[in-house]
Amino acid sequence: VLVDGGYSGRNFAMDVQLNLKATTQVAKRNELHKFEVLPQRWIIERSFSWLEKYRRLWKNCERQLHTSTTMVTLAFVSVFLRRF
């Protein structure tokens, strides 16, 4: 699972391993602070930009966590159906 640098903790990696039976790979930014397109990082940034189009996800007003995760899942399903 490709993750952003904010999810680089050991607890997160262990939870992903236990729940998804997968390993995490952190896509880090360029160390020299110059613009360069990094393929793995680009996948993560592109996914976030796709989700920003859905106004319901801008602000989390849901009372329960599973409602929020369902909305994110529906947004990704909508994105993938449009792309394919």
Residue, then its C-alpha position, 0 to 999 in steps of 0.5 A: v500500500l502506497v502511503d504519504g509521509g504522514y502515515s509512516g508510523r510503526n503502529f499504522a504499518m502494523d494495523v495495515q499488516l493485520n487488517l489488510k495483510a499488506t505492507t506499506q511503502v512510504a512515498k517520500r518527497n524529494e530531499l533537494h526541494k526542487f520540483e521533480v515528478l516522483p511516480q509513486r508520490w504522484i499517484i497519492e497526490r492525484s488520488f487526493s485531488w480526485l477526492e477534493k472534487y466531492r464537496r461532501l468530503w471537504k468537511n466531516c460532519e458525519r456522526q459515525l466513522h463508518t458513514s465517513t468511510t462509506m462516503v470516501t469509498l463511494a467517491f472512489v467508486s465514482v471516480f473509477l467508474r468515470r475513468f474506465 
